[in-house]
Amino acid sequence: MTPPAGQPARIPDAPPSADLQAVLSPLTSAAVFLVATVAPGGEDAVRELLPELAGLRRSVGSRVPAAGLTCVTSVGAALWARMFAGPRPAGLHPFRELVGARHRAVSTPGDLLLHIRAERMDLCFELAAQVVDRLAGAATVVDEVHGFKYFDERDLMGFVDGTENPAGRAAEEAVVIGAEDPDFAGGSYVIVQRYVHDMKAWNALPVEEQERVIGRTKSANIELDDEAKPANSHVALNSVNAPDGSQLQILRDNMPYGTVGRGEFGTYFIAYSRTPAVTEEMLRNMFLGKPPGNYDRILDFSTPVTGSLFFTPSAALLGDLPGPPAEETRDRHLAGSPAAADPASDPASGPAADPAPGPGTGPAPVPAGADGSLGIGSLKRSTAR
């Protein structure tokens, strides 16, 4: 039963995590984020590679086992429709662009996301190179980011990023699909955005004003009192509640990145969730405002240049993929039918996500638990900065 607008349902059961990809792995010192698009005709190469990624990761990681190399692989909506027959994950759809009064969350192409991390960049780099080599001629990397740990898990804007991520059972409840979509139990959803910071403008602000933008102190990383926290601060706008008043969580694995010579400094925002609706509600609060027009002030200093949404299969599903669609179905998606743009428009493909709610409406059913900031720029890996 769908709850009234503004009243997301509570899903109390936490699915087992034994069959997950490495979604719940801790933050590491290094990461490589690869977003790729798959060329027409490249689907077979991808189908061949996906079940072999676990073995490839083990082979590369065996060189330095203590470095903890992991790779989480996720698939976008358009590629899913081209590659697999049968039902699709209920919440899988293209990232929906948001256009606010002053800021825009862009939607950019992405068929595959590889989130590679370890305590050493050489392992991440080697695995990324092996994967790209295997996909030569079949896929094109459209965004590549090399992330790194910055001092005590701070972003390049100087604030701690990630101190309130859920852990243990709370993380499983927030991230892992359960009985609500049994064909895809053990999977997850992930939204990524690459943000570029205007460091000159940011550094021109006094520290006290930076703290008002974020909603936390810079040095001690303590949330400001409600009286001192502006309504347009990052923390104030990134809280999504269940009907019982508890905050709904997502799991962030944000990393700083940059190129000094080009003057580019940024944060790679990556958020895993049991349903994309929670992250999408946070983004609406940020870009459209809550109430409308009261947008997140961090956006005056941090601009997204990418935006994509993916489904992260369970390890078992990745190793035993659904069969391919009929050739005419694949060709229809390649031709750019409405279903290729948003699976909700394809009645033949099984359950699909509800249409994107407008400003002021609540997210779709979401899991229990939570805390909510969006951790971009100087924000946390967790729910609230």
FIKE-453730 format. One line per field, with one value per residue (C-alpha): residue number from 0; residue in one letter; y negated, z, x. Coordinates in steps of 0.02 Angstrom, whole numbers. Layout:
N
n = [NUM;...]
res = [A;...]
y = [Y;...]
z = [Z;...]
x = [X;...]
//
This chain:
385
n = [0;1;2;3;4;5;6;7;8;9;10;11;12;13;14;15;16;17;18;19;20;21;22;23;24;25;26;27;28;29;30;31;32;33;34;35;36;37;38;39;40;41;42;43;44;45;46;47;48;49;50;51;52;53;54;55;56;57;58;59;60;61;62;63;64;65;66;67;68;69;70;71;72;73;74;75;76;77;78;79;80;81;82;83;84;85;86;87;88;89;90;91;92;93;94;95;96;97;98;99;100;101;102;103;104;105;106;107;108;109;110;111;112;113;114;115;116;117;118;119;120;121;122;123;124;125;126;127;128;129;130;131;132;133;134;135;136;137;138;139;140;141;142;143;144;145;146;147;148;149;150;151;152;153;154;155;156;157;158;159;160;161;162;163;164;165;166;167;168;169;170;171;172;173;174;175;176;177;178;179;180;181;182;183;184;185;186;187;188;189;190;191;192;193;194;195;196;197;198;199;200;201;202;203;204;205;206;207;208;209;210;211;212;213;214;215;216;217;218;219;220;221;222;223;224;225;226;227;228;229;230;231;232;233;234;235;236;237;238;239;240;241;242;243;244;245;246;247;248;249;250;251;252;253;254;255;256;257;258;259;260;261;262;263;264;265;266;267;268;269;270;271;272;273;274;275;276;277;278;279;280;281;282;283;284;285;286;287;288;289;290;291;292;293;294;295;296;297;298;299;300;301;302;303;304;305;306;307;308;309;310;311;312;313;314;315;316;317;318;319;320;321;322;323;324;325;326;327;328;329;330;331;332;333;334;335;336;337;338;339;340;341;342;343;344;345;346;347;348;349;350;351;352;353;354;355;356;357;358;359;360;361;362;363;364;365;366;367;368;369;370;371;372;373;374;375;376;377;378;379;380;381;382;383;384]
res = [M;T;P;P;A;G;Q;P;A;R;I;P;D;A;P;P;S;A;D;L;Q;A;V;L;S;P;L;T;S;A;A;V;F;L;V;A;T;V;A;P;G;G;E;D;A;V;R;E;L;L;P;E;L;A;G;L;R;R;S;V;G;S;R;V;P;A;A;G;L;T;C;V;T;S;V;G;A;A;L;W;A;R;M;F;A;G;P;R;P;A;G;L;H;P;F;R;E;L;V;G;A;R;H;R;A;V;S;T;P;G;D;L;L;L;H;I;R;A;E;R;M;D;L;C;F;E;L;A;A;Q;V;V;D;R;L;A;G;A;A;T;V;V;D;E;V;H;G;F;K;Y;F;D;E;R;D;L;M;G;F;V;D;G;T;E;N;P;A;G;R;A;A;E;E;A;V;V;I;G;A;E;D;P;D;F;A;G;G;S;Y;V;I;V;Q;R;Y;V;H;D;M;K;A;W;N;A;L;P;V;E;E;Q;E;R;V;I;G;R;T;K;S;A;N;I;E;L;D;D;E;A;K;P;A;N;S;H;V;A;L;N;S;V;N;A;P;D;G;S;Q;L;Q;I;L;R;D;N;M;P;Y;G;T;V;G;R;G;E;F;G;T;Y;F;I;A;Y;S;R;T;P;A;V;T;E;E;M;L;R;N;M;F;L;G;K;P;P;G;N;Y;D;R;I;L;D;F;S;T;P;V;T;G;S;L;F;F;T;P;S;A;A;L;L;G;D;L;P;G;P;P;A;E;E;T;R;D;R;H;L;A;G;S;P;A;A;A;D;P;A;S;D;P;A;S;G;P;A;A;D;P;A;P;G;P;G;T;G;P;A;P;V;P;A;G;A;D;G;S;L;G;I;G;S;L;K;R;S;T;A;R]
y = [0;-168;-294;-470;-602;-651;-489;-361;-184;-96;70;153;309;301;427;534;456;617;603;419;346;245;102;99;97;-42;-199;-174;-284;-272;-245;-248;-287;-238;-280;-204;-198;-39;-50;36;213;205;293;466;408;336;494;595;480;452;630;630;468;555;668;523;425;573;592;409;399;553;447;351;440;324;175;238;212;213;175;137;146;62;52;-94;-87;-99;38;151;142;184;329;421;497;511;394;252;180;81;-80;-81;-232;-365;-504;-640;-814;-947;-1129;-1250;-1439;-1455;-1283;-1127;-943;-882;-709;-632;-467;-311;-126;-51;-113;-33;-87;-21;-51;5;-61;-81;-173;-56;87;-22;-83;92;163;14;38;223;189;52;164;302;179;103;71;112;-32;-207;-284;-449;-497;-439;-505;-455;-490;-501;-516;-695;-708;-651;-610;-792;-856;-990;-1124;-1078;-991;-812;-705;-548;-539;-485;-345;-203;-48;135;181;0;-7;153;85;-76;1;181;224;353;432;276;328;514;539;415;445;418;278;91;-74;-204;-385;-474;-656;-738;-908;-1046;-1175;-1361;-1363;-1547;-1599;-1471;-1522;-1704;-1663;-1679;-1511;-1557;-1588;-1423;-1337;-1418;-1354;-1176;-1175;-1107;-1173;-1157;-1104;-998;-935;-968;-1006;-1183;-1209;-1228;-1412;-1442;-1329;-1422;-1347;-1341;-1253;-1085;-992;-1075;-1029;-849;-758;-642;-567;-411;-423;-381;-530;-432;-497;-391;-345;-320;-261;-385;-342;-515;-550;-710;-726;-862;-920;-1058;-1116;-1141;-1217;-1085;-1033;-930;-791;-632;-604;-422;-363;-185;-156;-26;-139;-289;-387;-440;-512;-592;-677;-747;-813;-896;-981;-1041;-1102;-1150;-1201;-1159;-1258;-1292;-1422;-1386;-1293;-1221;-1362;-1241;-1246;-1426;-1353;-1174;-1130;-956;-918;-739;-643;-459;-323;-136;30;131;317;442;543;696;603;530;706;779;644;644;698;571;488;530;447;335;276;233;142;43;-19;-58;-161;-275;-225;-305;-149;-176;-350;-295;-114;-174;-200;-19;90;249;240;278;169;-4;-153;-278;-442;-566;-660;-847;-969;-945;-765;-622;-487;-314;-175;-172;-71;-105;-200;-357;-516;-630;-750;-741;-744;-839;-958;-964;-849;-683;-505;-487;-554;-722;-833]
z = [0;-52;91;73;-2;122;220;163;220;345;296;458;397;356;221;246;186;145;-42;-63;-173;-67;-42;147;141;242;165;98;59;-129;-254;-441;-507;-687;-780;-953;-1095;-1196;-1385;-1488;-1510;-1355;-1245;-1271;-1213;-1056;-1022;-1036;-920;-777;-705;-718;-623;-454;-514;-597;-436;-338;-460;-450;-262;-226;-260;-98;-1;149;39;31;-154;-191;-344;-344;-516;-558;-714;-781;-837;-1025;-1027;-916;-1043;-1185;-1095;-991;-1017;-884;-739;-697;-526;-467;-432;-584;-698;-773;-658;-663;-690;-563;-612;-469;-465;-462;-475;-579;-546;-719;-789;-888;-982;-890;-927;-809;-645;-569;-392;-360;-192;-90;28;-120;-283;-385;-357;-403;-558;-614;-595;-687;-828;-841;-851;-981;-1085;-1080;-1139;-1280;-1428;-1328;-1204;-1182;-1015;-1004;-828;-730;-556;-445;-265;-113;74;130;306;436;306;260;92;0;75;244;330;391;267;326;515;526;400;466;523;552;542;515;359;292;321;231;84;45;-53;36;16;-64;-229;-209;-384;-340;-153;-97;-222;-199;-293;-314;-368;-417;-450;-479;-396;-436;-300;-322;-196;-221;-173;-32;44;40;170;354;443;542;381;306;460;432;252;308;476;572;652;543;669;791;667;787;718;754;874;790;838;752;602;451;363;201;275;205;365;383;208;204;324;261;390;402;474;648;640;618;489;334;294;142;136;64;5;-53;-98;-136;-304;-395;-524;-457;-625;-694;-533;-519;-343;-305;-219;-298;-219;-216;-115;-98;-42;-34;-141;-241;-174;-15;-105;-234;-97;-23;-194;-219;-51;-104;-280;-277;-95;58;54;-133;-161;1;-88;-9;3;-27;-210;-222;-205;-270;-441;-505;-679;-689;-623;-649;-563;-566;-495;-400;-418;-281;-303;-347;-481;-554;-568;-644;-753;-823;-1003;-1145;-1215;-1385;-1526;-1571;-1390;-1384;-1550;-1488;-1340;-1448;-1561;-1415;-1373;-1221;-1121;-1153;-1080;-927;-890;-806;-981;-1035;-982;-1046;-933;-765;-609;-627;-516;-480;-575;-492;-356;-370;-239;-73;-101;-3;-66;-113;18;106;239;424;511;462;464;325;251;77;104;-46;-59;117;170;253;192;302;315;394;391]
x = [0;72;82;13;128;259;238;368;334;442;521;575;663;848;899;1054;1216;1310;1275;1312;1444;1566;1442;1465;1655;1737;1809;1986;2135;2111;1972;1941;1767;1733;1572;1559;1434;1412;1411;1275;1335;1444;1317;1393;1564;1486;1386;1546;1644;1520;1524;1714;1744;1754;1894;1983;1974;2045;2189;2240;2209;2317;2471;2441;2303;2316;2266;2086;2048;1860;1755;1568;1488;1322;1212;1111;929;958;1089;984;842;962;1046;917;746;612;575;692;734;583;678;792;771;884;943;811;877;826;816;798;786;976;1055;1037;1072;1121;1086;1230;1250;1306;1280;1409;1483;1637;1678;1853;1938;2087;2218;2336;2303;2412;2290;2140;2230;2280;2104;2030;2155;2114;1928;1945;2057;1925;1792;1896;1783;1627;1621;1689;1739;1645;1700;1853;1894;2040;1990;2102;2091;2126;2196;2067;1933;1904;1852;1948;1836;1908;1761;1753;1657;1571;1560;1377;1358;1250;1343;1302;1119;1068;1177;1099;924;968;1059;1006;848;741;569;496;578;619;690;827;849;1028;1053;1057;1044;1180;1177;1338;1378;1546;1554;1678;1714;1744;1887;1926;1751;1744;1909;1855;1721;1766;1768;1613;1517;1579;1511;1341;1341;1376;1287;1438;1594;1748;1878;1778;1647;1502;1330;1270;1125;957;955;1122;1097;1024;873;974;1125;1174;1130;960;904;964;851;713;596;489;312;377;494;655;777;804;983;1092;1273;1398;1572;1622;1803;1899;1985;2078;2204;2314;2381;2205;2142;2006;1956;1804;1709;1645;1475;1420;1270;1205;1026;889;782;841;692;781;932;819;718;879;930;760;781;952;916;732;727;625;516;536;670;761;902;1059;1186;1331;1277;1339;1514;1499;1428;1381;1446;1381;1231;1186;1084;1124;1067;1197;1158;1195;1354;1249;1150;1310;1379;1220;1145;967;950;962;806;733;827;681;667;852;840;690;791;941;827;786;608;524;563;747;733;637;587;426;357;384;235;317;467;389;386;455;484;347;363;477;383;376;439;356;303;376;491;431;434;601;688;692;824;912;998;1005;1132;1192;1379;1434;1575;1626;1490;1487;1489;1338;1167;1192;1342]
//
